[in-house]
Amino acid sequence: MEGRCGPAAGRGYRWLAAVEERLDRALVAGLMLDAALGDSPWPPDPALQGRVLKSRVQEALLSDLSGHITLDRFRDLIQTLERSFPYYFPLLASLFPRPHEVTAAPHIQPGAISDAFPGSSSVLRDLLTEALARMQHLFPRRPRSKLTRPKLQDFLCRTGGTWFRLKNFQEYFAVDRKTAWEYVQEFLQAGLLVHNQAQAAAVRYALADRFLKVQATGVRQEIAAALADLPHPLAAQVADRLIASGGEPFWEEEWRRTFPAAYHREILTRLTAAPSLLQVVCCQDGKNRLLRLKSAWRHFPGEGWPPSGQ
C-alpha cells in the first residue's frame, strides 16, 4: 500500500544492493577476461602478469567509464577489483603464456623511430595549421592554458603520425589523466586523430591520415599482413618507422641500428617483394640499398591531395 514502509521494503533495498554488487563483479570479471585475451604481450613471471593484468583493468575502467559514472561509483569498482582479483586471477591463469613460451619482444632503442628522420617531416604542416584554426572552439579559453594550438601542433608534428599513448599526451601537456582523455576524445570526434581500436592498455592514438605525407592506415594494414608471423611488436614498429619517414628515401643500413639483427633482413626481404611497400632506388657498393615507399603509398601536396573539401 502507498505510504507504508513494512519489513519487505528493507529487504527490497538489500536485494538491490546485492544485485549491484554482482553486476560490479561481473563487469570486473569481464574486463579481466578481455584484457587476458588481448593482443598485448605478457611478461613471463606469473606474479608480474597479475600486476600487469590489474593495471590494464584499471586503465580500462578509467578510459571506458570516465565521464559516464560518478567518482564514488568508480571507487566502488576499483574496490570490487581489489576484492575479487585474488579469486578471478587464478581462474584465468591458463590463458597466460608459461615462462618458456614467452618470446621476448625485440629491443628497440629509445627514440629510434622519432629520431630516425631528423631532416624531414611526415606531417603536412600547412594543412594541419588550417585544421587547428578551424577547431579553435575545442581549445580552452583561459589565458595561461596548458593546451594551446601551437603546442598541440608541435606535439602532433613530433609524433609524425606514429602511435602515441594517452600517457604521452598527458605528460606532454602536464594535465591529469581525465583531462587528457577528454581532450583526446574531442580531437577524435573532430577527425584530427584516429584510434587503433584496441582495448585497455593497448589503446593508441595517431594523427589522422589526411595530415600525413603517407597513407598511414594502408601502410599499417599492409605491414601487418606481411609480417603477421613475426613477433607481435615488430609490425607496428616497422609501420611507425615508414610513416615517420614521410616517404623520404632511407638507406638499408639504417635499419640495422633500429631493428634486431635476427629480423631486419627478413623484414626488408618481405617489404621489397614485388607487390609490397618498398622500392629500391639505388644500391651502394652492391650492399647498402637506398629504399623508399612506393608512390602508391605517398601523398603529394598540390597533386590531388588532400581531396577537395577536406
C-alpha positions as CSV (number, residue, x, y, z in Angstrom):
1,M,0.0,0.0,0.0
2,E,1.1,3.6,-0.7
3,G,2.8,5.4,2.1
4,R,3.6,2.3,4.1
5,C,7.2,1.0,4.8
6,G,7.0,-2.5,6.0
7,P,9.8,-5.0,6.6
8,A,9.6,-6.2,3.0
9,A,10.8,-2.7,1.8
10,G,14.1,-3.0,3.6
11,R,14.7,-6.5,2.1
12,G,14.0,-5.0,-1.3
13,Y,16.7,-2.4,-0.9
14,R,19.2,-5.0,0.4
15,W,18.3,-7.1,-2.7
16,L,19.1,-4.1,-5.0
17,A,22.5,-3.6,-3.3
18,A,23.3,-7.3,-3.7
19,V,22.3,-7.1,-7.4
20,E,24.6,-4.0,-7.9
21,E,27.5,-5.8,-6.3
22,R,27.0,-8.8,-8.5
23,L,26.9,-6.6,-11.6
24,D,30.1,-4.9,-10.4
25,R,31.8,-8.3,-10.0
26,A,30.6,-9.3,-13.5
27,L,31.9,-6.1,-15.0
28,V,35.3,-6.6,-13.4
29,A,35.5,-10.2,-14.4
30,G,34.6,-9.4,-18.0
31,L,37.3,-6.7,-18.2
32,M,39.8,-9.1,-16.7
33,L,38.9,-11.7,-19.3
34,D,39.0,-9.1,-22.1
35,A,42.5,-8.0,-21.0
36,A,43.7,-11.5,-20.7
37,L,42.6,-12.3,-24.3
38,G,44.1,-9.2,-25.7
39,D,47.0,-9.0,-28.1
40,S,49.3,-7.1,-25.8
41,P,52.4,-9.1,-24.8
42,W,52.7,-10.5,-21.3
43,P,55.8,-10.9,-19.1
44,P,56.9,-14.4,-18.3
45,D,56.7,-14.1,-14.5
46,P,53.2,-15.1,-13.2
47,A,53.4,-12.5,-10.3
48,L,54.2,-9.8,-12.8
49,Q,51.4,-11.0,-15.1
50,G,49.0,-10.4,-12.2
51,R,50.2,-6.8,-11.7
52,V,50.1,-6.1,-15.4
53,L,46.5,-7.5,-15.7
54,K,45.3,-5.4,-12.8
55,S,46.9,-2.3,-14.2
56,R,45.2,-2.9,-17.6
57,V,41.8,-3.4,-16.0
58,Q,42.2,-0.2,-14.0
59,E,43.1,1.6,-17.2
60,A,40.1,0.1,-19.0
61,L,37.8,1.3,-16.2
62,L,39.2,4.8,-16.4
63,S,39.2,5.1,-20.2
64,D,35.8,3.4,-20.8
65,L,33.8,4.8,-17.9
66,S,35.3,8.3,-17.4
67,G,32.6,10.9,-17.7
68,H,29.8,8.3,-17.5
69,I,29.8,7.4,-13.8
70,T,30.4,9.3,-10.6
71,L,33.7,9.3,-8.8
72,D,32.1,7.3,-6.0
73,R,30.9,4.6,-8.4
74,F,34.4,4.5,-9.9
75,R,35.9,4.0,-6.5
76,D,33.4,1.2,-5.8
77,L,34.5,-0.6,-9.0
78,I,38.2,-0.2,-8.0
79,Q,37.4,-1.7,-4.6
80,T,35.5,-4.6,-6.3
81,L,38.5,-5.2,-8.5
82,E,40.8,-5.4,-5.4
83,R,38.5,-7.7,-3.5
84,S,37.7,-10.1,-6.4
85,F,41.1,-10.1,-8.1
86,P,42.6,-12.9,-5.9
87,Y,39.6,-15.1,-6.8
88,Y,39.4,-14.5,-10.6
89,F,43.1,-14.3,-11.5
90,P,43.9,-18.0,-10.8
91,L,40.9,-18.9,-12.9
92,L,42.5,-17.1,-15.8
93,A,46.0,-18.5,-15.4
94,S,45.6,-20.9,-18.3
95,L,45.2,-18.0,-20.7
96,F,48.7,-16.6,-19.9
97,P,51.9,-17.9,-21.5
98,R,54.2,-20.1,-19.4
99,P,57.7,-18.7,-19.0
100,H,59.2,-20.9,-21.7
101,E,56.5,-19.9,-24.1
102,V,57.2,-16.2,-24.0
103,T,59.0,-14.7,-26.9
104,A,61.0,-11.7,-25.8
105,A,60.0,-8.5,-27.5
106,P,62.7,-7.2,-29.9
107,H,64.8,-4.4,-28.3
108,I,64.2,-1.1,-29.9
109,Q,66.5,1.8,-29.0
110,P,64.6,4.6,-27.2
111,G,63.7,7.4,-29.6
112,A,64.9,5.4,-32.6
113,I,61.7,5.9,-34.5
114,S,61.1,9.5,-33.8
115,D,64.8,10.4,-34.4
116,A,65.3,8.3,-37.5
117,F,64.5,11.2,-39.9
118,P,65.6,14.4,-38.2
119,G,65.8,16.3,-41.5
120,S,62.3,15.5,-42.8
121,S,58.7,15.9,-41.6
122,S,56.0,13.3,-42.2
123,V,53.3,15.9,-41.4
124,L,51.6,18.3,-43.9
125,R,52.1,21.3,-41.6
126,D,50.1,23.9,-43.5
127,L,47.1,21.6,-43.7
128,L,47.3,20.8,-40.0
129,T,47.6,24.5,-39.1
130,E,44.5,25.3,-41.1
131,A,42.6,22.5,-39.5
132,L,43.6,23.5,-36.0
133,A,42.5,27.1,-36.7
134,R,39.0,25.8,-37.6
135,M,39.0,23.8,-34.3
136,Q,39.6,26.8,-32.1
137,H,36.4,26.1,-30.2
138,L,37.9,22.9,-28.8
139,F,40.7,24.7,-27.0
140,P,40.4,26.2,-23.5
141,R,40.0,30.0,-23.4
142,R,42.0,30.5,-20.2
143,P,44.9,32.9,-20.8
144,R,47.5,30.5,-19.5
145,S,46.1,27.3,-20.6
146,K,48.4,24.3,-20.9
147,L,46.8,23.2,-24.1
148,T,47.2,25.7,-27.0
149,R,47.1,25.4,-30.8
150,P,50.8,25.9,-31.3
151,K,51.7,23.4,-28.6
152,L,49.3,20.8,-29.9
153,Q,50.7,21.3,-33.4
154,D,54.2,20.8,-32.1
155,F,53.2,17.6,-30.2
156,L,51.4,16.1,-33.3
157,C,54.4,17.0,-35.6
158,R,56.7,15.3,-33.1
159,T,54.7,12.1,-33.2
160,G,54.9,12.2,-37.0
161,G,51.8,10.2,-37.5
162,T,53.1,7.3,-35.3
163,W,51.0,5.8,-32.5
164,F,51.1,7.5,-29.1
165,R,49.6,6.6,-25.7
166,L,47.2,8.7,-23.6
167,K,50.1,8.9,-21.1
168,N,52.3,10.6,-23.7
169,F,49.6,13.3,-24.3
170,Q,49.1,13.7,-20.6
171,E,52.8,14.2,-19.8
172,Y,53.5,16.5,-22.7
173,F,50.7,18.9,-21.7
174,A,51.2,18.4,-17.9
175,V,47.5,17.7,-17.3
176,D,45.7,15.0,-15.3
177,R,44.6,11.8,-16.9
178,K,40.9,12.6,-17.0
179,T,41.5,15.9,-18.7
180,A,43.9,14.4,-21.2
181,W,41.3,11.7,-22.0
182,E,38.6,14.3,-22.5
183,Y,40.7,16.4,-24.9
184,V,41.7,13.3,-26.9
185,Q,38.1,12.2,-27.3
186,E,37.2,15.7,-28.6
187,F,40.0,15.6,-31.2
188,L,38.9,12.1,-32.2
189,Q,35.4,13.3,-32.9
190,A,36.7,16.3,-34.8
191,G,38.7,14.0,-37.1
192,L,42.1,15.2,-36.0
193,L,43.1,11.9,-34.5
194,V,42.5,8.2,-35.2
195,H,42.1,5.3,-32.7
196,N,43.8,1.9,-33.1
197,Q,40.5,0.1,-31.9
198,A,42.4,-1.7,-29.2
199,Q,41.3,-2.0,-25.6
200,A,42.7,-1.1,-22.2
201,A,46.5,-0.7,-22.1
202,A,46.8,-1.5,-25.8
203,V,44.9,1.7,-26.8
204,R,46.9,4.1,-29.1
205,Y,46.1,7.3,-31.0
206,A,47.7,8.9,-34.0
207,L,47.3,11.9,-36.3
208,A,44.7,11.3,-39.0
209,D,45.9,10.2,-42.5
210,R,44.8,13.4,-44.2
211,F,47.5,15.4,-42.4
212,L,50.3,13.0,-43.3
213,K,52.6,12.6,-46.4
214,V,51.9,8.8,-46.4
215,Q,48.8,6.7,-46.3
216,A,49.3,5.6,-42.7
217,T,46.3,3.3,-42.4
218,G,47.0,1.4,-45.6
219,V,50.7,1.1,-44.7
220,R,49.8,-0.4,-41.3
221,Q,47.4,-2.9,-42.8
222,E,49.9,-4.0,-45.5
223,I,52.7,-4.4,-43.0
224,A,50.5,-6.2,-40.5
225,A,49.7,-8.7,-43.3
226,A,53.3,-9.1,-44.5
227,L,54.8,-9.6,-41.0
228,A,51.9,-11.4,-39.3
229,D,54.1,-14.4,-38.3
230,L,56.9,-12.3,-36.7
231,P,57.0,-11.3,-33.0
232,H,54.0,-9.1,-32.2
233,P,55.6,-5.6,-31.7
234,L,57.6,-5.7,-35.0
235,A,54.8,-4.8,-37.4
236,A,53.7,-1.7,-35.5
237,Q,57.3,-0.6,-35.1
238,V,58.1,-1.1,-38.8
239,A,54.9,0.8,-39.8
240,D,55.8,3.7,-37.5
241,R,59.2,3.9,-39.0
242,L,57.9,4.1,-42.6
243,I,55.2,6.6,-41.6
244,A,57.8,8.7,-39.8
245,S,59.9,8.7,-43.0
246,G,57.3,10.9,-44.7
247,G,58.0,8.8,-47.9
248,E,61.6,10.0,-48.0
249,P,64.4,7.6,-49.1
250,F,66.5,5.9,-46.5
251,W,69.5,3.6,-46.5
252,E,69.0,-0.1,-45.7
253,E,72.0,0.2,-43.3
254,E,69.9,2.5,-41.0
255,W,67.6,-0.4,-40.2
256,R,70.4,-2.3,-38.6
257,R,70.5,0.3,-35.8
258,T,66.8,0.2,-35.3
259,F,65.6,-3.4,-35.6
260,P,67.2,-6.6,-34.2
261,A,69.7,-8.4,-36.5
262,A,67.6,-11.6,-36.3
263,Y,64.7,-9.9,-38.1
264,H,65.8,-6.9,-40.1
265,R,66.9,-8.9,-43.2
266,E,63.6,-10.8,-43.3
267,I,61.6,-7.7,-42.8
268,L,63.3,-5.9,-45.8
269,T,63.0,-9.0,-48.0
270,R,59.3,-9.2,-47.4
271,L,58.7,-5.4,-47.8
272,T,60.7,-5.2,-51.1
273,A,58.9,-8.1,-52.7
274,A,57.1,-7.0,-55.9
275,P,53.5,-6.4,-54.6
276,S,54.6,-4.9,-51.3
277,L,55.6,-1.5,-50.0
278,L,59.2,-0.6,-50.7
279,Q,61.1,0.1,-53.9
280,V,64.9,0.0,-54.4
281,V,66.0,3.5,-55.6
282,C,69.7,2.5,-56.0
283,C,72.4,0.4,-54.5
284,Q,75.7,1.5,-52.9
285,D,78.7,-0.8,-53.3
286,G,76.4,-3.7,-54.1
287,K,75.3,-4.0,-50.5
288,N,73.6,-0.9,-49.0
289,R,70.4,-0.2,-50.9
290,L,68.5,3.1,-50.9
291,L,64.9,2.4,-50.2
292,R,61.6,4.3,-50.1
293,L,57.9,3.8,-50.0
294,K,56.3,3.1,-53.4
295,S,54.5,6.1,-54.8
296,A,51.1,4.5,-54.3
297,W,51.5,4.9,-50.6
298,R,52.6,8.5,-50.6
299,H,50.6,11.7,-50.6
300,F,51.8,14.7,-52.6
301,P,50.6,18.2,-51.6
302,G,49.4,20.0,-54.7
303,E,48.9,16.8,-56.7
304,G,45.4,15.8,-55.8
305,W,46.0,15.5,-52.1
306,P,44.2,16.2,-49.9
307,P,40.9,15.6,-51.6
308,S,38.9,18.8,-52.1
309,G,36.6,19.7,-49.1
310,Q,38.9,18.0,-46.5
